């Protein structure tokens, strides 16, 4: 199996990011609803620990953690594949760093991480779908 072109990997990363955003929207709606319910209940005499024990899972803190993890994973893939695609178009690491608002060293790290993520897929070792 041949390695996917940078634009193909970027397209896949964009699809992944859109899906991650959709997942986060759903969790964010649940977080909002639970936060508003808890806000209504904290003025009463019931201890906070009891209110939190009553909350059905996943709890607010679990939903928040899931949102952060989802964005972090999809974002890392997207940044790396964007950097690769720009590099393939001939941009220097300095130019990419300027576009991303980071240092050249950070772009180098993004490119290395992206190549590491792509390499197992190119060999067929890992199916990340």
N, C-alpha and C positions, 0 to 999 in steps of 0.2 A: 504494500500500500504506500502511495507517495504522500509526502507531507502536503497539507492543504496550503493554498496560497494565502498570503497575509490578509487579503481582502475577504477571502472565504472564512478565515478564522475570525475576522472582525465582525462579519455578518452574523456568525454563530454567537459571538459574545454579545452582540446587540440584542439578539433574540433572547439570550439568557438574561440579560439585564431587564428587558421588558417583562419577562416572566417573573423575575425577582421583584420588580416594582409592583406588579399585579398582586403577588403574594403579600407584599408589605402593605398594600392598600387594604386588603382584607383584614390582616392582623391589626392594622392601625384603626380600622373601624371598630373592631372588637375591643381594643385598648380604650378607645374614646368612650364607648358605651360602658365598659366596666369602671372606668375612672369616674364618670358622672354618677353611676350608681353608688360607688363607694363614697363619693363626695356628699351625696344625700344622706348616707348612713353615719358618717363620722360625727355628726352633731349630737347623736343620741348617747345613751348611757352604756352601750355595748362596747366592751373593750375591742381595740383595733385587731388584736390577735384573733378574737372570735370572728370578727368580720372577714378577715383574710382566710380563716379556715373554711368559712362558708362559700368562698369564691370557688366556682367550679373551674376545673383545669381546661386548658392551660391558664395559669394566672397571669396577671398583668406583667409581672417581672419576667416570666417565661416568654411571653409574646414580645416584649421589648428586646430580650436577648436574641430571639429568633430573627427579628427585623434587622438588628445590627449585624448578625452573622451573615444573613442573606445578602445585605448590601456590601459587606466587606468582601465576601467571596466573589460575587458577580462583578463588583467594582475592580477588584484586582485583575480579574481576567480581562475586563474591558480596557483598563488602562494599558496593560501589557500588549494586548493585540492592537490597540490604536497606535501605540508607539512603534510596534513592528511594521504596521502598514505604512506609517509615515516614513519610517526608515527605508522601507522598500521603494518608496517614491523618491528617495534621494535626499531627504532632509537630514541634516546633521543632528547629533544629540543635543547640541546647543539650541538649535531651532525648535526641536521637540520640547526641550525643557522650557523654552520661552512660551510655547503654546499651552503647556500644562501648568505653568507657574511653579515649576520645581527646579532643582539643580540638575546639571548634566549627570552628576553621579547618581541621582535618583532615577533618571532615565535609563542609565546603564543597568541599574538593579532591576528596573521594570522589564527591560529586554531580556535579561538573564532569567528572571522568573518565568517570563512568558515562554521562552524557549524550553525551559525545564518542564512546564506544563504540557507543551505541545509534543515534546519528544516521545513520551510513552504512547501517546495516541498515534504518532506516526509509525511506531513499531507494532502497533496493535495490541500492546500489553494491557491497556486500560481503556474501558469504554465508559466515558463520563456522561453519557446520555441517560 
